[in-house]
Amino acid sequence: MIRLLGVELTRLRWRRAVLALLVLAIVVPALIAASRVWATRPVSQGELDQAARNGSSEIQDCVDHPRRYGVPAQDAEQRCTDMVVGWYTGREPLSLAGERVGGSGMAVVAVLTAFLLLAGTTFVGHDWNTGSMSNQLLFEARRGRVWWAKALAVTLASFVLAAAVSTAYWLTLWATMRARDLPMLDGALADSLAYGMRGAGFATAAALGGYALTMLFRSTVATVGVLFGVSIAGGIIIATLGIGEQWQPQKNVSAIVKNGTTYYAEVPDSCFMRAQEATEPEPNSECDQIRDLSLWHGLGYYGVALAATAGASVASFRRRDVP
C-alpha cells in the first residue's frame, strides 16, 4: 500500500493541471492577505478617538444587544467598539477576531475548497479521459487498494497544502498586528490557527469528495457539472421547500469552520405578542429567532454526504468494467 501511495503521489506531482490549481491555491490567499493588510492600514489615533465618540450610542446598543449585531456575548465591548469605529472611519483596524467572524477568513476557506476540489477531480479525471486506468490495473489488480491509494494521495497532498496556506495566512495577519502594535484578545492567534485548521480540513474533505465523485462518474466534466448544479440549486430548493435554515449548505460550512454559528428560525405568532417585554427571549428557546448551529451538526451534515459518495464510488469502481 505504501508503494502504491508513493506512485500516486508521484503521479499527482507530475500532473500540470493539478500543479497549476495548487499554485493558485497558494497565490490567491496570498493576494487576499496582501489586500487585507493594505485595506486596514492604520488610521490616525485622532480619527479613531473621534469615531469612537461619534458612535458611542451605537457601541452601547451593540454591547447591550450583541446578538442583533452578530457579535458573541463574550468580549462584546471590544468587538463592538472595533466594529462601530470601523464603520465611522471607513478603514477598520485589522483584527483577527473580525477576520474570523465576518472578514476574509471564510474567503480563504472558499478559495482553498474550490481549487483543491478541482485538483482532486482533475487528478483522477485524467486517468479516465486517457484510458490509463486500465493500464494501472494491470500492475495492481486489487481495485480497492488502487482506489484507496489514490484517495490517500489526494487527501494527504490537499491537507498539507491547505494547512500550510491557512497557517501562513493567519500568521501574516498576526505579524502585521504585532508590527502595528494593535491590541489582541487573549488566545486570538490560537483561535485563528484552529479556525484555519478546520477550514483546511473542510477543503481536504472537498478534494476527497471531488475525487470520489469523479471515480463514480468517470468524467471530470460530469463531476463539475453535478457540483455546480448542487451548489446553485441545493440552497434554492431547500429554501423553496420551507426547510429550516440550519439545513442550508453554507450555514453548515460556517458551523464547521467557525466551531459553531447561528441561524434564523421562524417562531410562533404568539412570540410576537411578547415583543414589548423588556427582556429578550432565552437563547435557543421557542421564541428566540437566532438559534445556535453546532460544529457537530455541520460535521454530520457533510460527513454523511462524503461517506455515501465514497461508498458508492468504491462499490462502482470494484464492480463496473474498466475500459
C-alpha positions as CSV (number, residue, x, y, z in Angstrom):
1,M,0.0,0.0,0.0
2,I,2.9,2.4,0.8
3,R,4.4,1.7,-2.6
4,L,1.1,2.4,-4.3
5,L,0.7,5.6,-2.3
6,G,4.2,6.7,-3.4
7,V,3.3,6.1,-7.0
8,E,0.1,8.1,-6.8
9,L,1.9,11.0,-5.1
10,T,4.4,11.0,-7.9
11,R,1.6,10.9,-10.5
12,L,-0.1,13.8,-8.7
13,R,3.1,15.8,-8.7
14,W,3.6,15.4,-12.5
15,R,0.1,16.5,-13.5
16,R,0.5,20.0,-14.8
17,A,-3.2,20.9,-14.5
18,V,-3.1,19.8,-10.8
19,L,0.0,21.7,-10.2
20,A,-1.5,24.9,-11.7
21,L,-4.5,24.5,-9.4
22,L,-2.3,24.0,-6.3
23,V,-0.2,27.1,-7.2
24,L,-3.5,29.1,-7.5
25,A,-4.5,27.8,-4.1
26,I,-1.3,29.4,-2.7
27,V,-1.3,32.6,-4.8
28,V,-4.9,33.7,-4.3
29,P,-4.9,33.5,-0.5
30,A,-1.6,35.4,-0.5
31,L,-3.3,38.1,-2.5
32,I,-6.2,38.2,-0.1
33,A,-3.8,38.6,2.8
34,A,-2.0,41.4,1.0
35,S,-5.3,43.2,0.2
36,R,-6.4,43.0,3.9
37,V,-3.0,44.3,5.1
38,W,-3.4,47.2,2.7
39,A,-7.1,47.9,3.3
40,T,-6.6,48.0,7.1
41,R,-3.5,50.3,7.1
42,P,-3.6,52.4,10.3
43,V,-5.8,55.4,10.7
44,S,-4.6,58.2,13.0
45,Q,-5.4,58.0,16.6
46,G,-7.3,61.3,16.5
47,E,-9.6,59.9,13.8
48,L,-10.2,56.7,15.9
49,D,-11.0,58.6,19.1
50,Q,-13.4,60.9,17.2
51,A,-15.1,57.9,15.6
52,A,-15.5,56.2,19.0
53,R,-17.1,59.4,20.4
54,N,-19.4,59.8,17.4
55,G,-20.5,56.2,17.6
56,S,-20.7,55.9,21.4
57,S,-24.5,55.3,21.4
58,E,-24.2,52.7,18.6
59,I,-21.4,50.9,20.5
60,Q,-23.5,50.9,23.7
61,D,-26.5,49.4,21.9
62,C,-24.3,46.7,20.4
63,V,-22.9,45.9,23.8
64,D,-26.5,45.7,25.3
65,H,-27.8,43.5,22.4
66,P,-24.8,41.7,20.8
67,R,-26.8,39.1,19.1
68,R,-28.6,41.7,17.0
69,Y,-25.2,42.7,15.6
70,G,-23.9,39.2,15.1
71,V,-21.3,39.7,17.9
72,P,-20.6,37.0,20.5
73,A,-21.6,38.0,24.0
74,Q,-18.1,37.4,25.4
75,D,-15.7,40.3,24.8
76,A,-18.7,42.2,23.2
77,E,-17.4,45.6,24.3
78,Q,-14.1,45.3,22.4
79,R,-15.7,43.8,19.4
80,C,-18.5,46.3,19.2
81,T,-16.1,49.1,19.5
82,D,-13.9,47.8,16.7
83,M,-16.9,47.2,14.5
84,V,-18.5,50.6,15.0
85,V,-15.3,52.5,14.8
86,G,-14.7,50.7,11.5
87,W,-18.0,52.0,10.2
88,Y,-17.2,55.6,11.1
89,T,-13.6,55.6,9.8
90,G,-14.3,53.5,6.7
91,R,-11.0,51.7,7.3
92,E,-11.3,49.4,10.3
93,P,-8.2,48.3,12.2
94,L,-7.0,44.8,11.4
95,S,-8.5,42.3,13.8
96,L,-8.0,38.5,13.9
97,A,-11.4,38.1,15.5
98,G,-13.0,40.3,12.9
99,E,-11.4,38.4,10.0
100,R,-12.7,35.1,11.5
101,V,-16.3,36.3,12.3
102,G,-17.1,38.2,9.1
103,G,-13.9,39.0,7.3
104,S,-11.6,37.3,4.9
105,G,-11.2,34.1,6.8
106,M,-14.1,32.4,5.1
107,A,-13.0,33.7,1.7
108,V,-9.7,31.9,2.1
109,V,-11.5,28.7,3.0
110,A,-13.7,29.1,0.0
111,V,-10.7,29.6,-2.3
112,L,-8.9,26.5,-0.9
113,T,-12.0,24.4,-1.1
114,A,-12.7,25.3,-4.8
115,F,-9.1,24.8,-6.0
116,L,-8.5,21.6,-4.1
117,L,-11.8,20.1,-5.1
118,L,-10.9,20.8,-8.8
119,A,-7.4,19.4,-8.2
120,G,-8.9,16.1,-6.8
121,T,-11.3,15.9,-9.7
122,T,-8.7,16.7,-12.4
123,F,-6.2,14.3,-10.9
124,V,-8.3,11.2,-11.4
125,G,-10.3,12.5,-14.4
126,H,-7.1,12.4,-16.4
127,D,-6.8,8.7,-15.8
128,W,-10.3,8.1,-17.1
129,N,-10.0,10.5,-20.1
130,T,-6.8,9.0,-21.4
131,G,-7.7,5.4,-20.7
132,S,-4.7,4.9,-18.4
133,M,-6.8,3.4,-15.6
134,S,-6.9,0.0,-17.3
135,N,-3.1,0.1,-17.7
136,Q,-2.7,0.8,-14.0
137,L,-4.9,-2.1,-13.0
138,L,-2.6,-4.4,-15.0
139,F,0.1,-3.7,-12.3
140,E,-2.3,-3.8,-9.3
141,A,-5.4,-5.9,-9.9
142,R,-6.9,-5.2,-6.5
143,R,-9.2,-2.3,-7.3
144,G,-9.9,-1.4,-3.7
145,R,-6.2,-0.8,-3.0
146,V,-6.0,1.4,-6.1
147,W,-9.0,3.4,-5.1
148,W,-7.7,4.0,-1.5
149,A,-4.1,4.7,-2.7
150,K,-5.4,7.5,-5.0
151,A,-7.7,8.8,-2.2
152,L,-4.9,8.9,0.3
153,A,-2.7,10.8,-2.2
154,V,-5.3,13.4,-2.8
155,T,-6.1,13.7,0.9
156,L,-2.5,13.9,2.1
157,A,-1.5,16.5,-0.6
158,S,-4.6,18.6,-0.1
159,F,-4.3,18.7,3.7
160,V,-0.6,19.6,3.7
161,L,-1.1,22.4,1.3
162,A,-4.3,23.7,2.9
163,A,-2.9,23.6,6.4
164,A,0.3,25.4,5.3
165,V,-1.5,28.1,3.4
166,S,-4.0,28.6,6.3
167,T,-1.3,28.8,8.9
168,A,0.8,31.2,6.8
169,Y,-2.3,33.4,6.2
170,W,-3.2,33.8,9.9
171,L,0.5,34.2,10.9
172,T,0.8,37.0,8.4
173,L,-2.2,38.9,9.8
174,W,-0.9,38.3,13.4
175,A,2.6,39.6,12.5
176,T,1.0,42.6,10.9
177,M,-1.0,43.4,14.0
178,R,2.1,43.0,16.1
179,A,4.1,45.3,13.9
180,R,1.3,47.9,14.1
181,D,1.1,47.4,17.9
182,L,-2.6,46.7,17.7
183,P,-4.4,45.1,20.8
184,M,-5.3,41.4,20.5
185,L,-7.6,39.3,22.7
186,D,-6.0,36.6,24.7
187,G,-5.8,33.4,22.6
188,A,-6.6,35.3,19.4
189,L,-3.7,33.6,17.5
190,A,-4.6,30.1,18.7
191,D,-8.2,30.6,17.8
192,S,-7.3,31.8,14.4
193,L,-4.9,28.9,13.7
194,A,-7.6,26.5,14.9
195,Y,-10.1,28.3,12.5
196,G,-7.5,27.8,9.7
197,M,-7.1,24.1,10.5
198,R,-10.9,23.5,10.5
199,G,-11.0,25.3,7.1
200,A,-8.1,23.2,5.8
201,G,-9.9,20.0,7.0
202,F,-13.1,21.1,5.1
203,A,-11.1,21.9,2.0
204,T,-9.4,18.5,2.2
205,A,-12.8,16.7,2.5
206,A,-14.0,18.6,-0.5
207,A,-10.9,17.4,-2.5
208,L,-11.7,13.8,-1.4
209,G,-15.3,14.3,-2.3
210,G,-14.4,15.6,-5.8
211,Y,-12.1,12.6,-6.3
212,A,-14.8,10.1,-5.2
213,L,-17.4,11.7,-7.5
214,T,-15.0,11.5,-10.4
215,M,-14.2,7.9,-9.8
216,L,-18.0,7.3,-9.7
217,F,-18.9,9.3,-12.8
218,R,-15.6,8.6,-14.6
219,S,-15.6,12.2,-16.0
220,T,-14.3,15.5,-14.8
221,V,-16.9,17.4,-16.7
222,A,-19.8,15.3,-15.2
223,T,-18.4,15.9,-11.6
224,V,-18.0,19.6,-12.1
225,G,-21.5,19.9,-13.6
226,V,-23.1,18.0,-10.7
227,L,-21.3,20.0,-8.1
228,F,-22.2,23.3,-9.8
229,G,-25.8,22.2,-10.1
230,V,-25.9,21.2,-6.4
231,S,-24.2,24.4,-5.2
232,I,-26.6,26.6,-7.2
233,A,-29.9,24.7,-6.9
234,G,-29.4,23.0,-3.5
235,G,-29.9,26.1,-1.4
236,I,-32.7,27.3,-3.6
237,I,-34.6,24.0,-3.3
238,I,-34.2,23.9,0.5
239,A,-35.5,27.5,0.8
240,T,-38.4,26.8,-1.6
241,L,-39.5,23.7,0.4
242,G,-39.5,25.8,3.6
243,I,-36.9,23.6,5.3
244,G,-35.1,25.3,8.2
245,E,-32.0,27.5,7.5
246,Q,-30.0,25.0,9.6
247,W,-30.0,22.7,6.6
248,Q,-28.6,25.2,4.2
249,P,-25.1,24.1,2.9
250,Q,-23.4,27.4,3.5
251,K,-24.6,27.5,7.1
252,N,-23.1,24.1,7.8
253,V,-19.8,25.1,6.3
254,S,-19.8,28.1,8.6
255,A,-20.6,25.9,11.6
256,I,-17.6,23.7,10.8
257,V,-15.1,26.4,10.2
258,K,-16.2,28.8,13.0
259,N,-16.8,26.0,15.5
260,G,-20.5,26.8,15.6
261,T,-22.6,29.6,14.2
262,T,-26.1,30.9,14.4
263,Y,-29.1,30.8,12.1
264,Y,-32.5,32.4,11.8
265,A,-35.5,30.3,12.8
266,E,-39.2,31.1,12.5
267,V,-41.1,31.4,15.8
268,P,-44.8,31.0,16.7
269,D,-47.0,34.1,16.2
270,S,-47.6,34.1,20.0
271,C,-44.0,35.2,20.5
272,F,-44.6,38.5,18.7
273,M,-47.3,39.3,21.3
274,R,-44.5,39.4,23.9
275,A,-42.3,41.7,21.7
276,Q,-42.9,44.6,24.1
277,E,-41.4,42.8,27.0
278,A,-38.2,44.3,28.3
279,T,-36.3,41.1,28.5
280,E,-35.0,39.2,25.4
281,P,-36.1,35.5,25.0
282,E,-33.8,32.8,26.4
283,P,-31.2,31.6,23.9
284,N,-32.5,28.7,21.8
285,S,-35.9,29.0,23.3
286,E,-39.1,28.7,21.4
287,C,-39.3,32.5,20.9
288,D,-35.6,33.0,20.1
289,Q,-35.2,33.8,16.4
290,I,-31.5,33.4,16.5
291,R,-30.5,29.8,17.2
292,D,-27.1,28.0,17.6
293,L,-25.8,25.6,15.0
294,S,-23.0,23.4,16.3
295,L,-19.8,22.1,14.8
296,W,-21.1,18.6,15.2
297,H,-24.2,19.4,13.2
298,G,-22.1,20.6,10.3
299,L,-19.7,17.6,10.5
300,G,-22.7,15.3,10.4
301,Y,-24.3,17.2,7.5
302,Y,-21.2,16.9,5.3
303,G,-19.8,13.7,6.8
304,V,-22.9,11.7,5.8
305,A,-22.7,13.1,2.2
306,L,-19.0,12.3,1.9
307,A,-19.3,8.8,3.3
308,A,-22.2,8.0,1.0
309,T,-20.3,9.3,-2.0
310,A,-17.2,7.4,-1.1
311,G,-19.1,4.2,-0.5
312,A,-20.9,4.4,-3.9
313,S,-17.6,5.3,-5.6
314,V,-15.7,2.3,-4.2
315,A,-18.6,-0.1,-5.0
316,S,-18.8,1.2,-8.5
317,F,-15.1,1.0,-9.2
318,R,-14.8,-2.5,-7.9
319,R,-17.8,-3.9,-10.0
320,R,-18.0,-1.9,-13.2
321,D,-15.9,-2.8,-16.2
322,V,-12.9,-0.5,-16.8
323,P,-12.4,0.5,-20.5
